[in-house]
Amino acid sequence: MITFFKDLYYSFPVQLFLLSLKKYQFLLFFWVFILFIIVGRFGSGIGTHQVLLDPEYLGRVGYLSFATVGIGFGAMFITWNVVMYILHSHRFPFMASLQYPLGMFVLNNSIIPFVFFVTYIVCIIQFQISYEFQKPLEMFLEILGFGAGFLLVILITAVYFNYTNKNTGNLLQENKERLRRKKTFRKVQFNETLEREHFNRVDYYITNKLNVRHTRTVEHYDPKLHQLVFRRHHWNAFLAFLVAMAILVSMGFFLENPLFQFPIAATGALAISVLMSLFGMFLYWTGGWGSAAIIVFLLAANFLTKFDVFGFQSRAYGLNYDTTRAPYNMEALRELSADENIERDRQHFLPILENWKKKNTDPVTRIANPKCILLM
């Protein structure tokens, strides 16, 4: 029994889980925050959990709306794993010799996302049964749509990294082919300096066939070769982030089109994906100062929102924005709501309301269903 728990502790999934808890609470916060919303522990009084459990797209809740949410959460899942791969890969040099290093990392780093998605699906089923009175077939199609959107993102990501990422063996074979074509003998040169960092011990990992396999030793490879492999993977991931952010920004120009008015749950997951990538960038480039850098970034972003040039300002038609701004404070509000102002407004609008009432109660001029427009 002691041996079993020891092997479990030094397994790849458990080591990744413990690293997430120990070092990168900022990134873990996103999962916990959304999970609190889903289970109704945060914002349930204003219905925030409903936008996650009953998303609407093109005026309907169904397969398509849940598929868009699945795409959003798929992007969040991939971003989480790629960021963690960039931050953790140097701690596990055995991954550089695997056929699909990133794929194995994603599979073994799925404890937190697995708990999250199981909880999410259970809450969707409970909500749809208790509040929407969905039939089993309709509910099955909704869950199927979520899974289809999620797997679509996984498939696109897998194809991209399969054609761009190389492991240690591929890199050596690529170098041999290059030398054979040049008919000259050269040793592989590594300009990167190897930092002496602590390698986490891992004895077992889960394969793509869901088998448990013992890790192989990689001492016969030059450690700098592992660093070169991981650095190439990091650049490929960085390029993927740039493309994804460019797509998200370009989609913002088509928000007037109903096709691009995605459910809040989907857009929220995409926004969190962008924040994850930004936080991961700070943690990777600043090293031990990552948490402090994120705090400084948030404070700076909050300060810059005070200036019009750093944000989109909504303008109301008919107002003059070139003059001195009206004061917005408690004294100004009390002055506007003074008794004499209220009485003056009452005397002005009461005849208007009386005319409206007379028009719509007169049997000659009244219409069937007069419109009622409320301005809040």
C-alpha positions as a Markdown table, in Angstrom:
| # | Residue | x | y | z |
|---|---|---|---|---|
| 1 | Met | 0.0 | 0.0 | 0.0 |
| 2 | Ile | 2.9 | 2.4 | 0.8 |
| 3 | Thr | 4.4 | 1.6 | -2.6 |
| 4 | Phe | 1.1 | 2.3 | -4.3 |
| 5 | Phe | 0.7 | 5.8 | -2.8 |
| 6 | Lys | 4.4 | 6.5 | -3.4 |
| 7 | Asp | 4.0 | 5.7 | -7.1 |
| 8 | Leu | 0.8 | 7.7 | -7.2 |
| 9 | Tyr | 2.5 | 10.7 | -5.7 |
| 10 | Tyr | 5.3 | 10.6 | -8.3 |
| 11 | Ser | 2.9 | 10.1 | -11.2 |
| 12 | Phe | 2.8 | 12.8 | -13.8 |
| 13 | Pro | -0.9 | 13.9 | -13.3 |
| 14 | Val | -0.4 | 14.3 | -9.5 |
| 15 | Gln | 2.9 | 16.2 | -9.9 |
| 16 | Leu | 1.3 | 18.6 | -12.4 |
| 17 | Phe | -1.7 | 19.1 | -10.1 |
| 18 | Leu | 0.5 | 19.9 | -7.1 |
| 19 | Leu | 2.6 | 22.3 | -9.2 |
| 20 | Ser | -0.6 | 24.2 | -10.2 |
| 21 | Leu | -1.6 | 24.5 | -6.6 |
| 22 | Lys | 1.8 | 25.5 | -5.4 |
| 23 | Lys | 3.1 | 28.0 | -8.0 |
| 24 | Tyr | 0.4 | 29.4 | -10.3 |
| 25 | Gln | -2.7 | 30.2 | -8.2 |
| 26 | Phe | -3.4 | 33.2 | -10.5 |
| 27 | Leu | -4.1 | 30.7 | -13.4 |
| 28 | Leu | -6.0 | 28.3 | -11.1 |
| 29 | Phe | -8.2 | 31.2 | -10.0 |
| 30 | Phe | -10.1 | 31.3 | -13.4 |
| 31 | Trp | -11.3 | 27.7 | -13.0 |
| 32 | Val | -12.3 | 28.2 | -9.4 |
| 33 | Phe | -14.1 | 31.5 | -10.2 |
| 34 | Ile | -16.2 | 30.0 | -13.0 |
| 35 | Leu | -16.9 | 26.9 | -11.0 |
| 36 | Phe | -18.3 | 29.1 | -8.2 |
| 37 | Ile | -20.6 | 30.8 | -10.7 |
| 38 | Ile | -21.8 | 27.4 | -12.1 |
| 39 | Val | -22.7 | 25.9 | -8.7 |
| 40 | Gly | -24.5 | 29.1 | -7.7 |
| 41 | Arg | -22.0 | 30.4 | -5.1 |
| 42 | Phe | -21.3 | 33.6 | -6.9 |
| 43 | Gly | -23.7 | 36.0 | -8.6 |
| 44 | Ser | -26.7 | 33.7 | -8.5 |
| 45 | Gly | -28.9 | 36.5 | -7.3 |
| 46 | Ile | -28.5 | 38.3 | -10.6 |
| 47 | Gly | -28.6 | 35.1 | -12.7 |
| 48 | Thr | -24.9 | 34.8 | -13.7 |
| 49 | His | -25.1 | 31.0 | -13.5 |
| 50 | Gln | -28.0 | 31.0 | -16.0 |
| 51 | Val | -25.9 | 32.4 | -18.9 |
| 52 | Leu | -23.6 | 29.4 | -18.4 |
| 53 | Leu | -26.2 | 26.7 | -17.9 |
| 54 | Asp | -28.8 | 28.0 | -20.4 |
| 55 | Pro | -26.9 | 29.8 | -23.2 |
| 56 | Glu | -28.8 | 31.4 | -26.0 |
| 57 | Tyr | -27.6 | 31.9 | -29.6 |
| 58 | Leu | -29.7 | 33.3 | -32.5 |
| 59 | Gly | -32.7 | 33.4 | -30.2 |
| 60 | Arg | -32.6 | 29.7 | -29.3 |
| 61 | Val | -31.2 | 27.4 | -26.6 |
| 62 | Gly | -30.1 | 24.1 | -28.2 |
| 63 | Tyr | -27.4 | 22.2 | -29.9 |
| 64 | Leu | -25.9 | 25.2 | -31.7 |
| 65 | Ser | -25.8 | 27.5 | -28.6 |
| 66 | Phe | -24.1 | 24.8 | -26.6 |
| 67 | Ala | -21.7 | 24.0 | -29.4 |
| 68 | Thr | -20.5 | 27.7 | -29.4 |
| 69 | Val | -20.0 | 27.4 | -25.6 |
| 70 | Gly | -18.1 | 24.2 | -26.1 |
| 71 | Ile | -15.8 | 26.1 | -28.6 |
| 72 | Gly | -15.2 | 28.8 | -26.0 |
| 73 | Phe | -14.4 | 26.3 | -23.2 |
| 74 | Gly | -12.3 | 24.3 | -25.6 |
| 75 | Ala | -10.1 | 27.3 | -26.3 |
| 76 | Met | -9.9 | 27.9 | -22.5 |
| 77 | Phe | -8.9 | 24.3 | -21.9 |
| 78 | Ile | -6.2 | 24.4 | -24.6 |
| 79 | Thr | -4.9 | 27.8 | -23.4 |
| 80 | Trp | -4.6 | 26.5 | -19.9 |
| 81 | Asn | -2.6 | 23.5 | -21.0 |
| 82 | Val | -0.3 | 25.3 | -23.4 |
| 83 | Val | 0.5 | 28.0 | -20.8 |
| 84 | Met | 1.2 | 25.3 | -18.2 |
| 85 | Tyr | 3.3 | 23.4 | -20.8 |
| 86 | Ile | 5.4 | 26.5 | -21.4 |
| 87 | Leu | 5.8 | 27.1 | -17.6 |
| 88 | His | 6.4 | 23.4 | -16.6 |
| 89 | Ser | 8.1 | 21.6 | -19.5 |
| 90 | His | 11.6 | 22.3 | -18.4 |
| 91 | Arg | 10.9 | 20.5 | -15.1 |
| 92 | Phe | 10.1 | 17.2 | -16.9 |
| 93 | Pro | 12.9 | 16.5 | -19.5 |
| 94 | Phe | 11.6 | 13.0 | -20.2 |
| 95 | Met | 8.7 | 14.6 | -22.2 |
| 96 | Ala | 11.2 | 15.7 | -24.9 |
| 97 | Ser | 11.7 | 12.1 | -25.9 |
| 98 | Leu | 8.0 | 11.3 | -26.2 |
| 99 | Gln | 6.4 | 11.1 | -29.6 |
| 100 | Tyr | 3.7 | 13.7 | -28.8 |
| 101 | Pro | 5.1 | 15.7 | -25.9 |
| 102 | Leu | 2.3 | 18.3 | -25.8 |
| 103 | Gly | -0.4 | 15.8 | -26.2 |
| 104 | Met | 0.9 | 13.7 | -23.3 |
| 105 | Phe | 1.2 | 16.8 | -21.2 |
| 106 | Val | -2.5 | 17.8 | -22.0 |
| 107 | Leu | -3.7 | 14.3 | -21.1 |
| 108 | Asn | -1.8 | 14.2 | -17.8 |
| 109 | Asn | -2.7 | 17.8 | -16.9 |
| 110 | Ser | -6.4 | 17.2 | -17.0 |
| 111 | Ile | -7.3 | 16.6 | -13.4 |
| 112 | Ile | -8.5 | 20.2 | -12.7 |
| 113 | Pro | -10.3 | 20.6 | -16.1 |
| 114 | Phe | -11.9 | 17.1 | -15.7 |
| 115 | Val | -13.4 | 18.0 | -12.3 |
| 116 | Phe | -14.6 | 21.3 | -13.7 |
| 117 | Phe | -16.3 | 19.9 | -16.8 |
| 118 | Val | -17.9 | 17.0 | -15.0 |
| 119 | Thr | -19.4 | 19.5 | -12.5 |
| 120 | Tyr | -20.4 | 21.8 | -15.3 |
| 121 | Ile | -22.3 | 19.0 | -17.2 |
| 122 | Val | -24.0 | 17.8 | -14.0 |
| 123 | Cys | -25.2 | 21.4 | -13.3 |
| 124 | Ile | -26.4 | 21.8 | -16.9 |
| 125 | Ile | -28.5 | 18.6 | -16.5 |
| 126 | Gln | -29.9 | 19.7 | -13.1 |
| 127 | Phe | -30.7 | 23.2 | -14.4 |
| 128 | Gln | -32.4 | 22.0 | -17.6 |
| 129 | Ile | -34.5 | 19.4 | -15.7 |
| 130 | Ser | -35.5 | 21.7 | -12.8 |
| 131 | Tyr | -36.1 | 25.0 | -14.6 |
| 132 | Glu | -36.4 | 24.4 | -18.3 |
| 133 | Phe | -38.2 | 21.1 | -18.2 |
| 134 | Gln | -36.2 | 19.8 | -21.0 |
| 135 | Lys | -36.9 | 16.3 | -22.5 |
| 136 | Pro | -34.1 | 13.8 | -22.3 |
| 137 | Leu | -33.5 | 13.9 | -26.1 |
| 138 | Glu | -33.2 | 17.7 | -26.2 |
| 139 | Met | -30.9 | 17.6 | -23.2 |
| 140 | Phe | -28.8 | 14.9 | -24.9 |
| 141 | Leu | -28.4 | 17.1 | -28.0 |
| 142 | Glu | -27.4 | 20.0 | -25.9 |
| 143 | Ile | -24.6 | 18.0 | -24.2 |
| 144 | Leu | -23.7 | 16.6 | -27.5 |
| 145 | Gly | -23.3 | 20.1 | -29.0 |
| 146 | Phe | -21.1 | 21.1 | -26.2 |
| 147 | Gly | -18.9 | 18.1 | -26.7 |
| 148 | Ala | -18.8 | 18.6 | -30.5 |
| 149 | Gly | -17.6 | 22.3 | -30.1 |
| 150 | Phe | -15.1 | 21.3 | -27.5 |
| 151 | Leu | -13.6 | 18.4 | -29.6 |
| 152 | Leu | -13.5 | 20.7 | -32.7 |
| 153 | Val | -11.0 | 23.0 | -30.9 |
| 154 | Ile | -9.0 | 20.0 | -29.6 |
| 155 | Leu | -8.8 | 18.6 | -33.2 |
| 156 | Ile | -7.7 | 21.8 | -34.8 |
| 157 | Thr | -5.0 | 22.3 | -32.0 |
| 158 | Ala | -3.8 | 18.7 | -32.4 |
| 159 | Val | -3.4 | 19.1 | -36.1 |
| 160 | Tyr | -1.4 | 22.3 | -35.7 |
| 161 | Phe | 1.0 | 21.1 | -33.1 |
| 162 | Asn | 1.4 | 17.7 | -34.8 |
| 163 | Tyr | 2.8 | 19.4 | -37.8 |
| 164 | Thr | 4.9 | 22.0 | -36.0 |
| 165 | Asn | 6.3 | 20.4 | -32.8 |
| 166 | Lys | 9.3 | 18.1 | -32.9 |
| 167 | Asn | 10.6 | 15.7 | -30.2 |
| 168 | Thr | 14.2 | 14.9 | -29.5 |
| 169 | Gly | 14.3 | 12.0 | -31.9 |
| 170 | Asn | 12.8 | 14.1 | -34.7 |
| 171 | Leu | 15.3 | 16.9 | -34.1 |
| 172 | Leu | 18.3 | 14.5 | -34.3 |
| 173 | Gln | 16.9 | 12.9 | -37.4 |
| 174 | Glu | 16.3 | 16.3 | -39.0 |
| 175 | Asn | 19.9 | 17.2 | -38.3 |
| 176 | Lys | 21.2 | 14.0 | -39.8 |
| 177 | Glu | 19.2 | 14.5 | -43.0 |
| 178 | Arg | 20.6 | 18.1 | -43.2 |
| 179 | Leu | 24.1 | 16.8 | -42.8 |
| 180 | Arg | 23.6 | 14.1 | -45.4 |
| 181 | Arg | 22.4 | 16.6 | -47.9 |
| 182 | Lys | 25.4 | 18.9 | -47.3 |
| 183 | Lys | 27.8 | 15.9 | -47.2 |
| 184 | Thr | 29.7 | 17.4 | -44.4 |
| 185 | Phe | 30.0 | 16.4 | -40.8 |
| 186 | Arg | 28.9 | 18.9 | -38.1 |
| 187 | Lys | 27.9 | 18.5 | -34.6 |
| 188 | Val | 24.7 | 19.9 | -33.4 |
| 189 | Gln | 25.4 | 23.3 | -31.9 |
| 190 | Phe | 23.3 | 24.7 | -29.1 |
| 191 | Asn | 23.6 | 28.4 | -28.4 |
| 192 | Glu | 21.1 | 28.3 | -25.6 |
| 193 | Thr | 22.6 | 28.2 | -22.1 |
| 194 | Leu | 21.2 | 25.5 | -19.8 |
| 195 | Glu | 19.9 | 26.9 | -16.5 |
| 196 | Arg | 20.4 | 24.6 | -13.6 |
| 197 | Glu | 16.9 | 24.1 | -12.3 |
| 198 | His | 15.3 | 21.5 | -10.2 |
| 199 | Phe | 13.8 | 18.6 | -12.2 |
| 200 | Asn | 10.6 | 17.2 | -10.7 |
| 201 | Arg | 10.7 | 13.5 | -10.2 |
| 202 | Val | 8.1 | 11.5 | -12.3 |
| 203 | Asp | 8.0 | 7.7 | -12.4 |
| 204 | Tyr | 4.8 | 7.1 | -14.3 |
| 205 | Tyr | 2.6 | 8.9 | -16.9 |
| 206 | Ile | -0.6 | 8.2 | -18.8 |
| 207 | Thr | -0.2 | 7.4 | -22.5 |
| 208 | Asn | -2.5 | 8.4 | -25.4 |
| 209 | Lys | -4.0 | 4.9 | -25.1 |
| 210 | Leu | -4.8 | 5.5 | -21.4 |
| 211 | Asn | -2.2 | 3.1 | -20.3 |
| 212 | Val | 0.1 | 3.7 | -17.3 |
| 213 | Arg | 3.8 | 3.6 | -18.4 |
| 214 | His | 7.1 | 4.0 | -16.6 |
| 215 | Thr | 9.1 | 7.1 | -17.7 |
| 216 | Arg | 12.3 | 6.4 | -19.7 |
| 217 | Thr | 15.6 | 7.8 | -18.8 |
| 218 | Val | 16.9 | 10.6 | -21.1 |
| 219 | Glu | 20.4 | 10.9 | -19.6 |
| 220 | His | 21.9 | 9.8 | -22.9 |
| 221 | Tyr | 20.7 | 13.0 | -24.5 |
| 222 | Asp | 22.4 | 16.3 | -24.2 |
| 223 | Pro | 20.2 | 18.3 | -21.7 |
| 224 | Lys | 20.6 | 21.4 | -24.0 |
| 225 | Leu | 18.8 | 19.4 | -26.7 |
| 226 | His | 15.8 | 19.1 | -24.5 |
| 227 | Gln | 15.9 | 22.8 | -23.9 |
| 228 | Leu | 16.0 | 23.4 | -27.7 |
| 229 | Val | 13.0 | 21.1 | -28.2 |
| 230 | Phe | 10.9 | 22.9 | -25.6 |
| 231 | Arg | 11.9 | 26.3 | -26.9 |
| 232 | Arg | 10.7 | 25.4 | -30.3 |
| 233 | His | 7.4 | 24.2 | -28.8 |
| 234 | His | 7.1 | 27.5 | -26.9 |
| 235 | Trp | 7.5 | 29.6 | -30.1 |
| 236 | Asn | 4.9 | 27.5 | -31.9 |
| 237 | Ala | 2.5 | 28.0 | -29.0 |
| 238 | Phe | 3.2 | 31.8 | -29.0 |
| 239 | Leu | 2.4 | 32.0 | -32.7 |
| 240 | Ala | -0.8 | 30.1 | -32.0 |
| 241 | Phe | -1.7 | 32.7 | -29.3 |
| 242 | Leu | -1.1 | 35.5 | -31.8 |
| 243 | Val | -3.3 | 34.0 | -34.4 |
| 244 | Ala | -6.1 | 33.3 | -31.9 |
| 245 | Met | -6.0 | 36.8 | -30.6 |
| 246 | Ala | -6.0 | 38.3 | -34.1 |
| 247 | Ile | -9.1 | 36.2 | -34.9 |
| 248 | Leu | -10.9 | 37.4 | -31.7 |
| 249 | Val | -10.1 | 41.0 | -32.4 |
| 250 | Ser | -11.3 | 40.8 | -36.0 |
| 251 | Met | -14.5 | 39.2 | -34.8 |
| 252 | Gly | -15.2 | 42.3 | -32.8 |
| 253 | Phe | -15.7 | 44.3 | -36.1 |
| 254 | Phe | -18.7 | 42.1 | -37.0 |
| 255 | Leu | -20.7 | 42.3 | -33.8 |
| 256 | Glu | -23.7 | 43.9 | -35.6 |
| 257 | Asn | -24.2 | 40.6 | -37.4 |
| 258 | Pro | -26.3 | 38.2 | -35.3 |
| 259 | Leu | -24.0 | 35.3 | -36.3 |
| 260 | Phe | -21.2 | 36.9 | -34.3 |
| 261 | Gln | -23.3 | 37.6 | -31.3 |
| 262 | Phe | -22.2 | 34.5 | -29.4 |
| 263 | Pro | -23.5 | 33.5 | -26.0 |
| 264 | Ile | -22.0 | 35.2 | -23.0 |
| 265 | Ala | -20.6 | 31.9 | -21.7 |
| 266 | Ala | -18.7 | 31.5 | -25.0 |
| 267 | Thr | -17.3 | 35.0 | -25.1 |
| 268 | Gly | -16.5 | 34.9 | -21.4 |
| 269 | Ala | -14.5 | 31.7 | -21.9 |
| 270 | Leu | -12.6 | 33.3 | -24.8 |
| 271 | Ala | -11.9 | 36.4 | -22.8 |
| 272 | Ile | -10.5 | 34.2 | -20.0 |
| 273 | Ser | -8.4 | 32.4 | -22.5 |
| 274 | Val | -6.8 | 35.8 | -23.5 |
| 275 | Leu | -6.2 | 36.7 | -19.9 |
| 276 | Met | -4.6 | 33.2 | -19.2 |
| 277 | Ser | -2.2 | 33.7 | -22.1 |
| 278 | Leu | -1.3 | 37.2 | -20.9 |
| 279 | Phe | -0.8 | 36.0 | -17.3 |
| 280 | Gly | 1.2 | 33.1 | -18.6 |
| 281 | Met | 3.4 | 35.5 | -20.6 |
| 282 | Phe | 4.1 | 37.5 | -17.5 |
| 283 | Leu | 4.9 | 34.4 | -15.4 |
| 284 | Tyr | 7.2 | 33.0 | -18.1 |
| 285 | Trp | 9.2 | 36.2 | -18.8 |
| 286 | Thr | 9.4 | 37.5 | -15.3 |
| 287 | Gly | 10.3 | 34.2 | -13.6 |
| 288 | Gly | 9.9 | 34.5 | -9.8 |
| 289 | Trp | 8.5 | 38.0 | -10.1 |
| 290 | Gly | 5.5 | 36.7 | -12.1 |
| 291 | Ser | 2.8 | 37.3 | -9.4 |
| 292 | Ala | 4.1 | 40.8 | -8.7 |
| 293 | Ala | 4.2 | 41.6 | -12.4 |
| 294 | Ile | 0.5 | 40.5 | -12.8 |
| 295 | Ile | -0.5 | 42.7 | -9.9 |
| 296 | Val | 1.3 | 45.7 | -11.4 |
| 297 | Phe | -0.3 | 45.0 | -14.7 |
| 298 | Leu | -3.8 | 44.9 | -13.2 |
| 299 | Leu | -3.2 | 48.1 | -11.3 |
| 300 | Ala | -1.8 | 49.8 | -14.4 |
| 301 | Ala | -4.7 | 48.6 | -16.6 |
| 302 | Asn | -7.2 | 49.9 | -14.0 |
| 303 | Phe | -5.4 | 53.3 | -14.0 |
| 304 | Leu | -5.3 | 53.6 | -17.8 |
| 305 | Thr | -9.1 | 53.1 | -18.1 |
| 306 | Lys | -9.5 | 56.6 | -16.8 |
| 307 | Phe | -8.2 | 58.0 | -20.1 |
| 308 | Asp | -10.4 | 58.0 | -23.2 |
| 309 | Val | -7.5 | 57.1 | -25.5 |
| 310 | Phe | -7.1 | 53.7 | -23.9 |
| 311 | Gly | -10.6 | 52.5 | -24.2 |
| 312 | Phe | -13.7 | 52.6 | -26.4 |
| 313 | Gln | -16.1 | 55.3 | -25.1 |
| 314 | Ser | -19.8 | 54.9 | -25.8 |
| 315 | Arg | -21.4 | 58.1 | -27.0 |
| 316 | Ala | -25.0 | 59.1 | -26.7 |
| 317 | Tyr | -26.5 | 60.9 | -29.7 |
| 318 | Gly | -27.5 | 64.5 | -29.1 |
| 319 | Leu | -25.1 | 65.3 | -26.3 |
| 320 | Asn | -22.2 | 67.7 | -26.6 |
| 321 | Tyr | -18.9 | 66.1 | -25.5 |
| 322 | Asp | -16.7 | 69.1 | -26.4 |
| 323 | Thr | -17.9 | 71.3 | -23.5 |
| 324 | Thr | -17.1 | 71.0 | -19.8 |
| 325 | Arg | -18.4 | 67.8 | -18.3 |
| 326 | Ala | -21.2 | 68.0 | -15.8 |
| 327 | Pro | -20.1 | 67.0 | -12.3 |
| 328 | Tyr | -21.0 | 63.5 | -11.3 |
| 329 | Asn | -21.0 | 63.3 | -7.5 |
| 330 | Met | -23.5 | 63.2 | -4.6 |
| 331 | Glu | -23.9 | 66.9 | -4.3 |
| 332 | Ala | -24.8 | 67.3 | -8.0 |
| 333 | Leu | -27.3 | 64.4 | -7.8 |
| 334 | Arg | -28.9 | 65.9 | -4.7 |
| 335 | Glu | -29.3 | 69.2 | -6.5 |
| 336 | Leu | -30.9 | 67.6 | -9.5 |
| 337 | Ser | -33.3 | 65.6 | -7.2 |
| 338 | Ala | -34.3 | 68.7 | -5.2 |
| 339 | Asp | -38.0 | 69.1 | -4.4 |
| 340 | Glu | -38.4 | 72.1 | -6.7 |
| 341 | Asn | -36.9 | 70.2 | -9.6 |
| 342 | Ile | -39.2 | 67.2 | -9.0 |
| 343 | Glu | -42.2 | 69.4 | -8.8 |
| 344 | Arg | -41.3 | 71.2 | -12.0 |
| 345 | Asp | -40.8 | 67.9 | -13.9 |
| 346 | Arg | -44.2 | 66.7 | -12.5 |
| 347 | Gln | -46.0 | 69.8 | -13.8 |
| 348 | His | -44.3 | 69.4 | -17.2 |
| 349 | Phe | -44.9 | 65.7 | -17.8 |
| 350 | Leu | -48.3 | 65.3 | -16.1 |
| 351 | Pro | -50.2 | 67.0 | -19.0 |
| 352 | Ile | -48.3 | 64.8 | -21.5 |
| 353 | Leu | -49.5 | 61.7 | -19.6 |
| 354 | Glu | -53.0 | 63.0 | -19.3 |
| 355 | Asn | -53.1 | 63.5 | -23.1 |
| 356 | Trp | -51.8 | 60.0 | -23.7 |
| 357 | Lys | -54.4 | 58.6 | -21.4 |
| 358 | Lys | -57.2 | 60.6 | -23.1 |
| 359 | Lys | -56.0 | 59.5 | -26.5 |
| 360 | Asn | -56.0 | 55.8 | -25.5 |
| 361 | Thr | -59.2 | 55.8 | -23.6 |
| 362 | Asp | -61.3 | 57.7 | -26.1 |
| 363 | Pro | -63.5 | 55.0 | -27.9 |
| 364 | Val | -63.0 | 56.9 | -31.2 |
| 365 | Thr | -59.3 | 57.5 | -31.3 |
| 366 | Arg | -57.9 | 54.7 | -29.0 |
| 367 | Ile | -55.8 | 51.9 | -30.6 |
| 368 | Ala | -56.0 | 48.3 | -29.7 |
| 369 | Asn | -52.7 | 47.9 | -27.9 |
| 370 | Pro | -50.8 | 51.1 | -27.2 |
| 371 | Lys | -47.1 | 50.8 | -26.8 |
| 372 | Cys | -45.4 | 51.3 | -23.4 |
| 373 | Ile | -41.7 | 52.3 | -23.6 |
| 374 | Leu | -39.7 | 52.4 | -20.3 |
| 375 | Leu | -36.4 | 54.2 | -20.2 |
| 376 | Met | -34.2 | 53.1 | -17.2 |
